[in-house]
Amino acid sequence: MNTRLLSFFLFLGATLLLAGCSYTLTSVQGGGVTQAQIQEIKPGRTNGLDLIMLLGPPASAENLIGQDWRLVYAWTEIKSLTIPGGYQAVGLYDKLERQNFEVIIKDGRVLNYRFIKP
């Protein structure tokens, strides 16, 4: 009888401990691109300086040919498991979200833009 009772309380304790778990933001790298920012980009009219003022500096810039550029804006967010008591299990069961936004500049103006797989 004591073994069953002990097993029940251990199971109950583990269930309550895990039920109280949540995820806490631990790291953000880069700036995310919002829908409002995207609406400000006008292909053929928005130039590179306007783009940097709107979105900030890109994570990477690649010179394609002549005055043509490929700009990539990268954003990464890591959330770590947090158990009751505030302990964060960083690196264990982390949730990772990524977003890459690519802009092609041709002759100093935005040619097109899109989200790409990280």
MIGU-901716 format. One record per residue: residue number from 1; x, y, z of N, C-alpha, C in turn; residue in one letter. Coordinates in Angstrom, 3 decimals. Layout:
N
+------+----------+----------+----------+----------+----------+----------+----------+----------+----------+------+
| resi |      n.u |      n.v |      n.w |     ca.u |     ca.v |     ca.w |      c.u |      c.v |      c.w | resn |
+------+----------+----------+----------+----------+----------+----------+----------+----------+----------+------+
|  NUM |        X |        Y |        Z |        X |        Y |        Z |        X |        Y |        Z |    a |
...
+------+----------+----------+----------+----------+----------+----------+----------+----------+----------+------+
//
This chain:
118
+------+----------+----------+----------+----------+----------+----------+----------+----------+----------+------+
| resi |      n.u |      n.v |      n.w |     ca.u |     ca.v |     ca.w |      c.u |      c.v |      c.w | resn |
+------+----------+----------+----------+----------+----------+----------+----------+----------+----------+------+
|    1 |    0.822 |   -1.201 |    0.000 |    0.000 |    0.000 |    0.000 |    0.860 |    1.257 |    0.000 |    m |
|    2 |    1.932 |    1.256 |    0.774 |    2.812 |    2.424 |    0.843 |    3.494 |    2.685 |   -0.491 |    n |
|    3 |    3.834 |    1.626 |   -1.233 |    4.490 |    1.790 |   -2.531 |    3.544 |    2.462 |   -3.524 |    t |
|    4 |    2.291 |    2.042 |   -3.509 |    1.309 |    2.656 |   -4.404 |    1.081 |    4.119 |   -4.051 |    r |
|    5 |    0.987 |    4.404 |   -2.769 |    0.775 |    5.771 |   -2.312 |    1.974 |    6.655 |   -2.672 |    l |
|    6 |    3.166 |    6.134 |   -2.475 |    4.378 |    6.871 |   -2.821 |    4.441 |    7.123 |   -4.327 |    l |
|    7 |    4.124 |    6.111 |   -5.129 |    4.121 |    6.256 |   -6.590 |    3.102 |    7.298 |   -7.026 |    s |
|    8 |    1.937 |    7.285 |   -6.389 |    0.901 |    8.255 |   -6.721 |    1.376 |    9.677 |   -6.446 |    f |
|    9 |    1.961 |    9.896 |   -5.277 |    2.429 |   11.235 |   -4.930 |    3.604 |   11.680 |   -5.804 |    f |
|   10 |    4.484 |   10.768 |   -6.167 |    5.579 |   11.111 |   -7.082 |    5.028 |   11.499 |   -8.459 |    l |
|   11 |    4.062 |   10.736 |   -8.931 |    3.438 |   11.046 |  -10.217 |    2.712 |   12.381 |  -10.147 |    f |
|   12 |    1.971 |   12.614 |   -9.089 |    1.243 |   13.862 |   -8.901 |    2.214 |   15.042 |   -8.829 |    l |
|   13 |    3.297 |   14.893 |   -8.092 |    4.291 |   15.963 |   -7.971 |    4.943 |   16.281 |   -9.312 |    g |
|   14 |    5.305 |   15.250 |  -10.067 |    5.920 |   15.458 |  -11.375 |    4.940 |   16.135 |  -12.328 |    a |
|   15 |    3.687 |   15.742 |  -12.278 |    2.668 |   16.341 |  -13.140 |    2.478 |   17.814 |  -12.803 |    t |
|   16 |    2.394 |   18.135 |  -11.522 |    2.229 |   19.533 |  -11.118 |    3.458 |   20.358 |  -11.473 |    l |
|   17 |    4.638 |   19.780 |  -11.350 |    5.867 |   20.487 |  -11.687 |    5.907 |   20.815 |  -13.175 |    l |
|   18 |    5.579 |   19.851 |  -14.008 |    5.600 |   20.069 |  -15.446 |    4.458 |   20.967 |  -15.907 |    l |
|   19 |    3.343 |   20.916 |  -15.214 |    2.203 |   21.752 |  -15.576 |    2.517 |   23.226 |  -15.358 |    a |
|   20 |    3.423 |   23.511 |  -14.464 |    3.787 |   24.896 |  -14.182 |    4.877 |   25.422 |  -15.093 |    g |
|   21 |    5.352 |   24.627 |  -16.040 |    6.427 |   25.053 |  -16.934 |    5.912 |   26.050 |  -17.966 |    c |
|   22 |    6.779 |   26.927 |  -18.350 |    6.452 |   27.878 |  -19.403 |    7.737 |   28.169 |  -20.173 |    s |
|   23 |    7.624 |   28.984 |  -21.191 |    8.803 |   29.376 |  -21.957 |    9.056 |   30.863 |  -21.744 |    y |
|   24 |   10.325 |   31.193 |  -21.527 |   10.737 |   32.564 |  -21.295 |   11.710 |   32.982 |  -22.380 |    t |
|   25 |   11.523 |   34.177 |  -22.890 |   12.409 |   34.708 |  -23.914 |   13.811 |   34.858 |  -23.342 |    l |
|   26 |   14.802 |   34.255 |  -23.993 |   16.160 |   34.349 |  -23.497 |   17.098 |   35.083 |  -24.436 |    t |
|   27 |   16.778 |   35.135 |  -25.724 |   17.696 |   35.771 |  -26.661 |   16.961 |   36.220 |  -27.921 |    s |
|   28 |   17.285 |   37.421 |  -28.387 |   16.776 |   37.931 |  -29.656 |   17.965 |   38.510 |  -30.409 |    v |
|   29 |   18.099 |   38.117 |  -31.662 |   19.163 |   38.647 |  -32.503 |   18.542 |   39.247 |  -33.751 |    q |
|   30 |   18.944 |   40.453 |  -34.090 |   18.413 |   41.121 |  -35.273 |   17.077 |   41.777 |  -34.982 |    g |
|   31 |   16.567 |   42.434 |  -35.984 |   15.266 |   43.090 |  -35.855 |   14.282 |   42.446 |  -36.811 |    g |
|   32 |   13.128 |   42.119 |  -36.317 |   12.100 |   41.525 |  -37.170 |   11.505 |   42.552 |  -38.111 |    g |
|   33 |   11.035 |   42.093 |  -39.239 |   10.396 |   42.962 |  -40.221 |    8.883 |   42.830 |  -40.036 |    v |
|   34 |    8.224 |   43.958 |  -39.815 |    6.784 |   43.938 |  -39.576 |    6.014 |   44.181 |  -40.867 |    t |
|   35 |    4.745 |   43.863 |  -40.835 |    3.876 |   44.084 |  -41.987 |    3.788 |   45.581 |  -42.318 |    q |
|   36 |    3.775 |   46.420 |  -41.303 |    3.720 |   47.866 |  -41.527 |    4.974 |   48.348 |  -42.258 |    a |
|   37 |    6.130 |   47.799 |  -41.901 |    7.365 |   48.177 |  -42.591 |    7.344 |   47.717 |  -44.051 |    q |
|   38 |    6.844 |   46.518 |  -44.274 |    6.782 |   45.983 |  -45.635 |    5.900 |   46.862 |  -46.518 |    i |
|   39 |    4.812 |   47.363 |  -45.965 |    3.908 |   48.211 |  -46.734 |    4.550 |   49.532 |  -47.149 |    q |
|   40 |    5.600 |   49.948 |  -46.437 |    6.305 |   51.183 |  -46.775 |    7.267 |   50.997 |  -47.952 |    e |
|   41 |    7.620 |   49.751 |  -48.270 |    8.560 |   49.479 |  -49.353 |    7.813 |   49.506 |  -50.681 |    i |
|   42 |    8.261 |   50.360 |  -51.569 |    7.639 |   50.501 |  -52.886 |    8.655 |   50.125 |  -53.962 |    k |
|   43 |    8.492 |   48.958 |  -54.604 |    9.432 |   48.560 |  -55.666 |    9.503 |   49.632 |  -56.752 |    p |
|   44 |   10.736 |   49.934 |  -57.171 |   10.953 |   50.940 |  -58.194 |   11.067 |   52.356 |  -57.652 |    g |
|   45 |   10.609 |   52.588 |  -56.420 |   10.648 |   53.937 |  -55.832 |   11.532 |   53.995 |  -54.590 |    r |
|   46 |   11.501 |   52.965 |  -53.756 |   12.288 |   52.957 |  -52.520 |   13.749 |   52.694 |  -52.871 |    t |
|   47 |   14.642 |   53.567 |  -52.374 |   16.061 |   53.351 |  -52.632 |   16.737 |   52.706 |  -51.421 |    n |
|   48 |   18.022 |   52.408 |  -51.565 |   18.752 |   51.715 |  -50.501 |   18.800 |   52.489 |  -49.202 |    g |
|   49 |   18.980 |   53.806 |  -49.279 |   19.019 |   54.637 |  -48.075 |   17.666 |   54.633 |  -47.370 |    l |
|   50 |   16.582 |   54.739 |  -48.150 |   15.236 |   54.667 |  -47.559 |   15.041 |   53.334 |  -46.828 |    d |
|   51 |   15.547 |   52.278 |  -47.444 |   15.402 |   50.937 |  -46.869 |   16.151 |   50.829 |  -45.542 |    l |
|   52 |   17.362 |   51.372 |  -45.486 |   18.146 |   51.319 |  -44.247 |   17.492 |   52.177 |  -43.172 |    i |
|   53 |   16.922 |   53.312 |  -43.545 |   16.212 |   54.141 |  -42.568 |   14.970 |   53.424 |  -42.045 |    m |
|   54 |   14.327 |   52.637 |  -42.892 |   13.105 |   51.928 |  -42.517 |   13.386 |   50.669 |  -41.695 |    l |
|   55 |   14.333 |   49.845 |  -42.157 |   14.574 |   48.543 |  -41.536 |   15.866 |   48.455 |  -40.731 |    l |
|   56 |   16.728 |   49.459 |  -40.869 |   18.029 |   49.394 |  -40.215 |   19.024 |   48.682 |  -41.111 |    g |
|   57 |   20.249 |   48.490 |  -40.623 |   21.259 |   47.829 |  -41.446 |   20.929 |   46.346 |  -41.618 |    p |
|   58 |   21.216 |   45.795 |  -42.788 |   20.925 |   44.373 |  -43.010 |   21.939 |   43.474 |  -42.301 |    p |
|   59 |   21.547 |   42.228 |  -42.085 |   22.465 |   41.244 |  -41.499 |   23.560 |   40.890 |  -42.492 |    a |
|   60 |   23.221 |   40.899 |  -43.787 |   24.228 |   40.650 |  -44.819 |   23.864 |   41.403 |  -46.086 |    s |
|   61 |   24.914 |   41.806 |  -46.813 |   24.738 |   42.502 |  -48.093 |   25.691 |   41.863 |  -49.085 |    a |
|   62 |   25.145 |   41.474 |  -50.211 |   25.937 |   40.786 |  -51.237 |   25.821 |   41.566 |  -52.545 |    e |
|   63 |   26.973 |   41.955 |  -53.090 |   26.998 |   42.655 |  -54.362 |   26.817 |   41.633 |  -55.467 |    n |
|   64 |   25.743 |   41.763 |  -56.242 |   25.461 |   40.801 |  -57.296 |   26.231 |   41.160 |  -58.568 |    l |
|   65 |   25.824 |   42.200 |  -59.281 |   26.502 |   42.655 |  -60.496 |   26.394 |   44.177 |  -60.537 |    i |
|   66 |   27.519 |   44.862 |  -60.685 |   27.493 |   46.321 |  -60.781 |   26.858 |   46.965 |  -59.565 |    g |
|   67 |   25.729 |   47.647 |  -59.762 |   25.023 |   48.339 |  -58.681 |   23.885 |   47.504 |  -58.095 |    q |
|   68 |   23.843 |   46.207 |  -58.392 |   22.784 |   45.334 |  -57.892 |   23.219 |   44.690 |  -56.575 |    d |
|   69 |   22.316 |   44.707 |  -55.602 |   22.627 |   44.187 |  -54.273 |   21.533 |   43.246 |  -53.800 |    w |
|   70 |   21.923 |   42.308 |  -52.980 |   20.997 |   41.408 |  -52.276 |   21.191 |   41.666 |  -50.790 |    r |
|   71 |   20.175 |   42.204 |  -50.142 |   20.222 |   42.482 |  -48.707 |   19.361 |   41.463 |  -47.976 |    l |
|   72 |   19.878 |   40.946 |  -46.882 |   19.114 |   39.986 |  -46.073 |   19.016 |   40.521 |  -44.651 |    v |
|   73 |   17.783 |   40.619 |  -44.174 |   17.496 |   41.009 |  -42.798 |   17.118 |   39.739 |  -42.047 |    y |
|   74 |   17.901 |   39.404 |  -41.027 |   17.686 |   38.157 |  -40.285 |   17.253 |   38.469 |  -38.856 |    a |
|   75 |   16.348 |   37.645 |  -38.355 |   15.838 |   37.781 |  -36.986 |   15.740 |   36.388 |  -36.385 |    w |
|   76 |   16.253 |   36.230 |  -35.173 |   16.196 |   34.955 |  -34.461 |   15.738 |   35.211 |  -33.030 |    t |
|   77 |   14.818 |   34.380 |  -32.572 |   14.326 |   34.478 |  -31.197 |   14.430 |   33.095 |  -30.567 |    e |
|   78 |   15.002 |   33.042 |  -29.372 |   15.142 |   31.776 |  -28.642 |   14.375 |   31.896 |  -27.336 |    i |
|   79 |   13.506 |   30.931 |  -27.104 |   12.775 |   30.861 |  -25.835 |   13.197 |   29.574 |  -25.133 |    k |
|   80 |   13.509 |   29.697 |  -23.845 |   13.969 |   28.543 |  -23.075 |   12.901 |   28.095 |  -22.088 |    s |
|   81 |   12.903 |   26.809 |  -21.816 |   11.968 |   26.218 |  -20.870 |   12.240 |   26.771 |  -19.473 |    l |
|   82 |   11.182 |   27.222 |  -18.800 |   11.297 |   27.736 |  -17.442 |   10.389 |   26.907 |  -16.546 |    t |
|   83 |   10.973 |   26.354 |  -15.507 |   10.190 |   25.535 |  -14.574 |    9.880 |   26.363 |  -13.331 |    i |
|   84 |    8.919 |   25.922 |  -12.527 |    8.571 |   26.685 |  -11.329 |    9.806 |   26.977 |  -10.478 |    p |
|   85 |    9.842 |   28.162 |   -9.943 |   10.997 |   28.603 |   -9.181 |   11.880 |   29.517 |  -10.005 |    g |
|   86 |   11.566 |   29.653 |  -11.305 |   12.302 |   30.558 |  -12.167 |   13.537 |   29.971 |  -12.819 |    g |
|   87 |   13.793 |   28.696 |  -12.631 |   14.975 |   28.078 |  -13.243 |   14.756 |   27.930 |  -14.747 |    y |
|   88 |   15.709 |   28.422 |  -15.524 |   15.627 |   28.303 |  -16.981 |   16.544 |   27.182 |  -17.449 |    q |
|   89 |   15.973 |   26.268 |  -18.206 |   16.736 |   25.152 |  -18.767 |   17.239 |   25.572 |  -20.146 |    a |
|   90 |   18.225 |   26.475 |  -20.167 |   18.752 |   27.004 |  -21.425 |   19.446 |   25.889 |  -22.191 |    v |
|   91 |   19.077 |   25.749 |  -23.453 |   19.664 |   24.708 |  -24.296 |   18.891 |   23.401 |  -24.269 |    g |
|   92 |   17.973 |   23.272 |  -23.336 |   17.184 |   22.050 |  -23.200 |   15.750 |   22.367 |  -23.600 |    l |
|   93 |   15.284 |   21.787 |  -24.677 |   13.928 |   22.019 |  -25.190 |   13.693 |   23.482 |  -25.570 |    y |
|   94 |   14.715 |   24.131 |  -26.116 |   14.551 |   25.512 |  -26.565 |   13.602 |   25.570 |  -27.760 |    d |
|   95 |   12.865 |   26.669 |  -27.856 |   12.043 |   26.953 |  -29.031 |   12.756 |   28.035 |  -29.822 |    k |
|   96 |   13.003 |   27.758 |  -31.087 |   13.746 |   28.669 |  -31.947 |   12.844 |   29.145 |  -33.070 |    l |
|   97 |   12.755 |   30.470 |  -33.231 |   11.993 |   31.055 |  -34.333 |   12.942 |   31.902 |  -35.151 |    e |
|   98 |   12.865 |   31.752 |  -36.485 |   13.732 |   32.515 |  -37.379 |   12.914 |   33.145 |  -38.494 |    r |
|   99 |   13.429 |   34.266 |  -38.966 |   12.787 |   34.960 |  -40.079 |   13.895 |   35.622 |  -40.902 |    q |
|  100 |   13.906 |   35.372 |  -42.187 |   14.834 |   36.038 |  -43.099 |   14.033 |   36.769 |  -44.165 |    n |
|  101 |   14.379 |   38.017 |  -44.373 |   13.699 |   38.862 |  -45.340 |   14.736 |   39.339 |  -46.347 |    f |
|  102 |   14.508 |   39.035 |  -47.617 |   15.461 |   39.351 |  -48.671 |   14.938 |   40.509 |  -49.520 |    e |
|  103 |   15.848 |   41.442 |  -49.819 |   15.513 |   42.578 |  -50.677 |   16.548 |   42.630 |  -51.794 |    v |
|  104 |   16.095 |   42.731 |  -53.030 |   16.988 |   42.866 |  -54.181 |   16.947 |   44.333 |  -54.632 |    i |
|  105 |   18.120 |   44.948 |  -54.706 |   18.260 |   46.331 |  -55.142 |   18.889 |   46.315 |  -56.537 |    i |
|  106 |   18.255 |   46.956 |  -57.492 |   18.783 |   47.047 |  -58.856 |   18.821 |   48.519 |  -59.247 |    k |
|  107 |   19.993 |   48.966 |  -59.688 |   20.192 |   50.366 |  -60.070 |   19.774 |   51.331 |  -58.955 |    d |
|  108 |   20.076 |   50.960 |  -57.713 |   19.816 |   51.828 |  -56.571 |   18.396 |   51.820 |  -56.045 |    g |
|  109 |   17.490 |   51.060 |  -56.663 |   16.083 |   51.006 |  -56.231 |   15.690 |   49.566 |  -55.909 |    r |
|  110 |   14.695 |   49.420 |  -55.035 |   14.199 |   48.089 |  -54.689 |   13.537 |   47.466 |  -55.914 |    v |
|  111 |   14.019 |   46.297 |  -56.297 |   13.418 |   45.563 |  -57.414 |   12.297 |   44.664 |  -56.888 |    l |
|  112 |   12.619 |   43.857 |  -55.873 |   11.603 |   43.017 |  -55.223 |   12.059 |   42.622 |  -53.830 |    n |
|  113 |   11.164 |   42.011 |  -53.091 |   11.463 |   41.565 |  -51.725 |   10.611 |   40.360 |  -51.410 |    y |
|  114 |   11.075 |   39.551 |  -50.457 |   10.327 |   38.345 |  -50.061 |   10.930 |   37.768 |  -48.783 |    r |
|  115 |   10.128 |   36.964 |  -48.115 |   10.630 |   36.181 |  -46.989 |   11.238 |   34.914 |  -47.565 |    f |
|  116 |   12.378 |   34.500 |  -47.034 |   13.043 |   33.293 |  -47.479 |   13.260 |   32.368 |  -46.295 |    i |
|  117 |   13.439 |   31.082 |  -46.595 |   13.695 |   30.116 |  -45.517 |   15.082 |   30.357 |  -44.942 |    k |
|  118 |   15.176 |   30.376 |  -43.612 |   16.479 |   30.591 |  -42.961 |   17.445 |   29.448 |  -43.218 |    p |
+------+----------+----------+----------+----------+----------+----------+----------+----------+----------+------+
//
